[in-house]
């Protein structure tokens, strides 16, 4: 073989080796997982079930409190949330997340939280992690600022993922919006301000007044107040009156 073809062969082999090493490096980097995620996945099944049951019990108690006028509060720990994700979501709500997302887990620190999940797409799988700040933007508006997104240890573009998360939230009945804050994506979750509860004629006004993200836990506090009848419920009240009383009220309204 002449010298020139031999140089081309060596150069081609070198390029192929560099590309192979680059692909392997990227793949290995994409397979790295955060320490908290490995620990959360290793949670003892009995402890996970206990945490899930505790969260469901507290959520039921909170739902009951929301329907009564007065103050209410609730505290949920990361252990309870991860137990719920491992047990109740897997068994009873398998469609809660898009098909390509599995095994989500959380870690909670002061004013910040981390979320990680397994991401399966086009025959590939990796662990995606998000570093977020959660705070109350205004009453009944929870803001989630995404400070960093990674696939393994590599930066992850967020446009497609955010669109999918927003769509999933909306399909679950949440009112969500996307904004930006200092260049970071900001998800806004608008909580319903009224709940008909057991008395649809006077919808209860729900107010989330405080949201605290502390070490390992999230604390919520607010109040419920008795609302005023809506126009539709006022019309229903008229229909429930005796015919003579309804006619009298209708005549009085006309006179006014």
C-alpha positions as CSV (number, residue, x, y, z in Angstrom):
1,X,0.0,0.0,0.0
2,X,1.3,3.4,-0.9
3,X,2.1,6.0,1.6
4,X,-0.8,8.3,0.8
5,X,-3.7,5.8,1.1
6,X,-2.1,4.6,4.3
7,X,-2.3,8.1,5.7
8,X,-5.9,8.4,4.7
9,X,-6.6,5.1,6.4
10,X,-4.9,6.2,9.6
11,X,-6.7,9.5,9.6
12,X,-10.1,7.8,9.0
13,X,-9.4,5.4,11.8
14,X,-8.4,8.2,14.1
15,X,-11.6,10.2,13.3
16,X,-13.7,7.0,13.9
17,X,-12.0,6.4,17.2
18,X,-12.6,10.0,18.3
19,X,-16.3,9.9,17.3
20,X,-16.8,6.6,19.1
21,X,-15.1,7.9,22.2
22,X,-17.3,11.0,22.0
23,X,-20.5,9.0,21.6
24,X,-19.5,6.7,24.5
25,X,-18.7,9.7,26.7
26,X,-22.0,11.4,25.9
27,X,-23.9,8.2,26.6
28,X,-22.2,7.6,29.9
29,X,-22.8,11.2,30.9
30,X,-26.5,10.8,30.1
31,X,-26.7,7.8,32.3
32,X,-25.5,9.5,35.5
33,X,-28.2,9.8,38.2
34,X,-28.5,12.2,41.1
35,X,-27.7,10.7,44.5
36,X,-31.2,11.6,45.9
37,X,-32.8,9.8,43.0
38,X,-30.9,6.6,43.7
39,X,-31.8,6.8,47.3
40,X,-35.4,7.4,46.6
41,X,-35.7,4.5,44.3
42,X,-34.2,2.3,47.0
43,X,-36.9,3.2,49.4
44,X,-38.1,0.2,51.4
45,X,-41.5,-1.0,49.9
46,X,-43.1,-1.1,53.4
47,X,-42.0,2.5,54.2
48,X,-43.1,3.6,50.7
49,X,-46.6,2.1,51.4
50,X,-46.7,3.7,54.8
51,X,-45.7,7.1,53.4
52,X,-48.3,6.8,50.6
53,X,-51.1,6.0,53.0
54,X,-50.1,8.9,55.2
55,X,-50.2,11.3,52.3
56,X,-53.6,10.0,51.2
57,X,-55.0,10.3,54.7
58,X,-53.7,13.9,55.0
59,X,-55.0,14.8,51.6
60,X,-58.5,13.5,52.5
61,X,-58.4,15.5,55.7
62,X,-57.4,18.6,53.8
63,X,-60.2,18.1,51.3
64,X,-62.6,17.9,54.1
65,X,-61.2,21.1,55.8
66,X,-61.4,23.0,52.5
67,X,-65.2,22.5,52.4
68,X,-65.7,24.2,55.8
69,X,-65.3,27.9,56.5
70,X,-62.2,28.7,58.5
71,X,-58.4,28.2,58.6
72,X,-56.7,25.1,57.3
73,X,-53.2,23.8,56.9
74,X,-51.3,20.7,55.7
75,X,-47.8,19.4,55.7
76,X,-46.4,16.8,53.3
77,X,-42.9,15.3,53.5
78,X,-40.7,14.2,50.6
79,X,-40.8,10.7,52.0
80,X,-44.6,10.7,51.8
81,X,-44.6,12.1,48.3
82,X,-42.1,9.6,47.1
83,X,-44.1,6.8,48.7
84,X,-47.3,8.0,47.0
85,X,-45.4,8.1,43.6
86,X,-44.1,4.6,44.1
87,X,-47.3,3.0,45.3
88,X,-50.6,4.8,44.7
89,X,-49.6,6.5,41.4
90,X,-48.2,3.3,40.0
91,X,-51.3,1.2,41.1
92,X,-54.2,3.6,40.6
93,X,-53.1,6.4,38.3
94,X,-50.8,4.9,35.7
95,X,-51.9,7.6,33.1
96,X,-51.0,10.5,35.3
97,X,-47.7,11.1,33.5
98,X,-46.9,10.8,29.8
99,X,-45.9,7.3,28.7
100,X,-42.2,8.2,28.3
101,X,-41.9,9.3,32.0
102,X,-41.6,6.8,34.7
103,X,-40.5,6.5,38.4
104,X,-40.6,10.2,39.3
105,X,-39.2,11.1,42.7
106,X,-38.5,14.3,44.6
107,X,-36.1,15.9,47.1
108,X,-37.1,19.0,49.1
109,X,-34.7,21.5,50.6
110,X,-35.1,25.1,51.9
111,X,-36.9,27.0,49.1
112,X,-35.9,24.5,46.5
113,X,-36.9,21.1,45.3
114,X,-35.4,18.5,42.9
115,X,-37.4,16.3,40.6
116,X,-36.0,13.4,38.7
117,X,-37.6,10.7,36.5
118,X,-36.7,8.0,34.0
119,X,-37.1,9.2,30.4
120,X,-37.7,6.7,27.6
121,X,-37.8,8.0,24.0
122,X,-37.0,6.5,20.6
123,X,-35.5,3.4,22.2
124,X,-33.2,5.3,24.5
125,X,-33.5,5.9,28.2
126,X,-31.9,8.3,30.6
127,X,-32.6,10.1,33.9
128,X,-33.9,13.7,33.7
129,X,-33.5,15.9,36.7
130,X,-34.9,19.4,37.4
131,X,-33.8,21.8,40.1
132,X,-36.7,24.1,40.9
133,X,-37.8,26.9,43.2
134,X,-41.4,26.7,44.4
135,X,-43.2,29.7,45.9
136,X,-46.5,31.5,46.1
137,X,-46.6,34.1,43.3
138,X,-49.8,35.5,44.6
139,X,-52.8,34.1,46.4
140,X,-53.9,30.8,44.7
141,X,-51.0,31.0,42.2
142,X,-48.2,28.5,42.7
143,X,-45.0,29.3,40.8
144,X,-42.4,26.7,39.8
145,X,-39.2,28.2,38.6
146,X,-37.0,25.7,36.8
147,X,-33.4,26.7,37.5
148,X,-31.6,23.8,35.9
149,X,-32.5,20.8,33.8
150,X,-30.2,17.9,33.1
151,X,-30.3,14.6,31.3
152,X,-27.7,12.7,33.3
153,X,-25.1,15.4,33.8
154,X,-25.7,17.1,30.4
155,X,-27.8,20.3,30.0
156,X,-31.3,19.6,28.7
157,X,-33.3,21.9,26.3
158,X,-36.6,22.5,28.0
159,X,-39.0,23.7,25.3
160,X,-40.5,20.3,24.4
161,X,-40.5,18.9,28.0
162,X,-42.3,22.0,29.3
163,X,-45.0,21.8,26.6
164,X,-45.6,18.2,27.5
165,X,-45.7,18.9,31.3
166,X,-48.2,21.8,30.7
167,X,-50.4,19.6,28.5
168,X,-50.3,16.8,31.1
169,X,-51.3,19.3,33.9
170,X,-54.1,20.7,31.8
171,X,-55.4,17.2,31.0
172,X,-55.4,16.5,34.8
173,X,-57.6,19.6,35.3
174,X,-55.0,22.2,36.3
175,X,-55.0,25.7,34.9
176,X,-51.4,26.3,33.9
177,X,-49.4,29.0,32.2
178,X,-45.7,29.4,31.1
179,X,-43.7,32.6,31.7
180,X,-40.0,33.5,32.3
181,X,-38.1,35.0,35.2
182,X,-34.6,36.2,34.7
183,X,-34.2,33.8,31.7
184,X,-35.5,30.8,33.6
185,X,-38.8,29.0,32.7
186,X,-41.6,29.7,35.1
187,X,-44.7,27.4,35.4
188,X,-47.7,29.0,37.0
189,X,-50.4,26.8,38.5
190,X,-53.6,28.6,39.1
191,X,-55.6,26.9,41.9
192,X,-59.4,27.0,41.8
193,X,-60.7,29.8,44.0
194,X,-64.2,28.3,44.6
195,X,-65.4,24.8,45.5
196,X,-69.1,24.0,45.4
197,X,-68.6,21.3,48.0
198,X,-71.8,20.0,49.5
199,X,-73.6,23.3,49.2
200,X,-73.7,24.4,45.5
201,X,-75.9,27.4,46.3
202,X,-73.1,29.1,48.2
203,X,-69.7,28.1,46.7
204,X,-66.9,28.1,49.2
205,X,-64.1,30.6,48.4
206,X,-60.7,28.8,48.8
207,X,-57.6,30.9,49.5
208,X,-54.1,29.5,49.6
209,X,-52.3,32.1,51.8
210,X,-48.9,30.5,52.5
211,X,-46.6,28.0,50.9
212,X,-43.3,27.1,52.6
213,X,-40.7,24.8,51.2
214,X,-38.5,23.7,54.1
215,X,-36.0,20.9,54.7
216,X,-37.8,17.7,53.6
217,X,-41.3,19.1,53.7
218,X,-43.9,21.4,52.1
219,X,-46.3,23.3,54.3
220,X,-49.5,24.8,53.0
221,X,-51.9,27.1,54.9
222,X,-55.0,29.1,53.9
223,X,-58.6,29.7,54.7
224,X,-62.1,29.0,53.3
225,X,-64.8,31.5,53.5
226,X,-68.5,31.2,52.6
227,X,-69.1,32.7,49.1
228,X,-72.1,34.5,47.7
229,X,-74.7,32.7,45.5
230,X,-73.7,32.8,41.8
231,X,-76.2,34.1,39.3
232,X,-76.9,30.5,38.2
233,X,-77.6,29.3,41.7
234,X,-79.7,32.3,42.4
235,X,-81.9,31.4,39.5
236,X,-82.1,27.8,40.8
237,X,-83.2,29.2,44.2
238,X,-86.1,31.0,42.5
239,X,-87.1,27.8,40.8
240,X,-87.3,26.0,44.1
241,X,-89.7,28.5,45.6
242,X,-93.5,27.8,45.7
243,X,-95.1,29.1,42.4
244,X,-96.8,32.0,44.2
245,X,-93.7,33.1,46.0
246,X,-91.6,32.8,42.8
247,X,-94.1,34.9,40.9
248,X,-94.1,37.5,43.6
249,X,-90.3,37.7,43.6
250,X,-90.3,37.9,39.8
251,X,-92.9,40.8,39.9
252,X,-90.8,42.5,42.5
253,X,-87.7,42.2,40.3
254,X,-89.6,43.7,37.4
255,X,-90.8,46.6,39.4
256,X,-87.3,47.4,40.5
